[in-house]
Amino acid sequence: MLRPVGGGREWEADPARIRPATQEERLSAEVRATNARARGGAMTAPDLEEFGRPPVPVVGCAECESLAVRRAQARAEFDGSAATDANVLLRRHQRREHQDTSDGRRIFRFVPYSIVQDASVLPEYEASCVSGDEADCGAASGPCGHPTEVEGWRRRHTQETRHTRYRRSFLDYAVLERQPV
């Protein structure tokens, strides 16, 4: 499959009849593409760059979700053409239905958030022994609900083995909370 230098519809070509373009042919094609862009025809390089990233479906939009599922199925079947078609349809839908008239430009604004511990999930504490003569001991406390449980396990393990080096782990979940403005 071949595609024009400035973008456009692909076409199928016989591999035996393909040769690299000469410098003159490339220059001529680039001038034609530039002129077409100036007349509002083909897309510019930044626009093509934007199309390198797959569009993200708008949350809550059934059409966006449907097209995203279609794209995922095409990817799973290794059908690049169908995945590209789904991306094109998703971008077209987003421009039409979600008023995406950004012309490839993005506006960023600061939104204050705080990262806080998720109170609905208890944190976990754990320790594993990394002492040993030639290799780590490998003994572990397993997940515990409080740091004192882990400390008790470490004391007992040290008394039994005389190992004194431990790797401690703390696991919790965090959520982003938007700050009032």
N, C-alpha and C positions, 0 to 999 in steps of 0.2 A: 504494500500500500504506500502511495506517495501523497504528499500534501504540498500545496503551493507555499512559497517562502513566506508570504505575508499572512498565511492562514487561509482556511477555506475548506471546501469539500475534498475528501480524499478520493483517490481513484486507484484501481488495481493496475499494475504494470508487470510485464514479463521481465523477470530478473536478468535474463540473458541480454536484454536490450537496454539495460540501465547503465549509464556511465556518470561519473562525477561531472557536475556543471563546470563550465569554464568560468574564469574570473569575469569575463564580459557578460555571460549569461546570468551569473549571480547578481552582478551590479544592475543589470537591466531589470531583473525580477524584483530586486529590492526597491528600485525607483518606482516601478509600477505599484508595488505594495504601499509605499509611502504616499504616492499620489492618491491611491484609493482611500487611504486613511484620512487624508486631508479633505477629500470630498465626502467623508462620512461613511465610507465603505467598510473596509476591514478593521479589525481591532488593533489597538496599540500594544506595544510590548508590556506595559504595566497591566493592561487588561488581561493579556494572555497569562501573565504571571499569577494574577488573581485566580484564573481558572486552574492553576496547578494545585490549589488546595480544594479539597472536596467541600461542598456547601454543608452547613450544619442545619438540620431541620429545626423549625420553630416549635418550641414545646407547646403541646396542646393542639396543634394543627394536624388534622387527620390526613390531609393531602401530603403534607411534608413527611409525616410518618410513613405513609404508604410508599412514597418514592424512596425513602431511606431503606425500607425493607426490600424494595425492588433492587436497589443498588447492592445491598448486602447479599442477596441471593445471587446476583450476577458475579460478585466477587468470589463467593463460595464455589461457583461453577467455573471460575477462572475465565469468565467472559468479559474481557476488558471493554469491548465495544458496547455491550449492554450496560455496564457500569457507567461508562461515559455518557450514554444516552440518559440514564437516570439522573446523573449530575446536571446535565443540560436542562432536563425537564424541571428539576428541583430549583435551579437558579431562575428559570423563566417564571415558575410559579411564585417564587419569593419576590421577584421584581413586580409581578402583577398584583399579587394578593397582599403582600406585606410591605408594600411601598418602599422597596429597596431601590432608591434612586441615588445611591452614593457615588456612582461613577468610579468605583474602585477605591475611593478614599474612605478613610475611617475617622470617626470622631471619638476620642476617648475622653472620659471624664472621671474624676476621682469620686469614688464611693467609699466612705469609711466603714470598715468591717473590723471586728475583733474575733480572734480565734480563742474559743473557750472550750473547756472540757465538757463533753457530753454527759450530763448528769443522769441520763437514762441507762448508762452502761457503767458498771463498776470497773475500775482499773485493775490490771493484773501485774503481779510482781513475780520475778523468777530469778534464780541464780543457777549457774553451772560451774563446775570445778574445772579450771584450766591448769591445775598443777599436775605434776607428774615428772618422772625421770626422763623418759624418752618421748612420751606422747601425753596429751591431755588425759586427765582421769575420765572425763566424760560424764560424771555423775551430775544429776540435775535435780533441783527441788520440785520441778513441775510448777504449773501456774498456781499462785497463791493470791488470796484476796487482800492481804495486808503485809506490809514490809516486815513486821515482827515475826511472821511465820517463816519468811525466808531467812531471817537472821538466826532463828532457832535451828533451822535445817543446816545452815552453814556452821554453827557452833558444834552441832553433833557430828557433822562430817569431818570437821577439823580434829575433833577429839579421837575419832576412829582412825583417821588416815594420816594426820599431821599435815595435810594439804592446807595451804594458806592463800592461794590465789583463786579468785572467783570472778566470773563475768556476771554482772547484774543487768537485768532487763526490766524495763517498766513499759507497760503497754496500756494505752488508753485511746479513746476516740475523741476527736475534736470536731466542733461545728463552727461554721462562720456565722456570726450574728451581725446584722447590719446595725450600725450605730445611728441613733436619731440625729438629724441635722438641724 
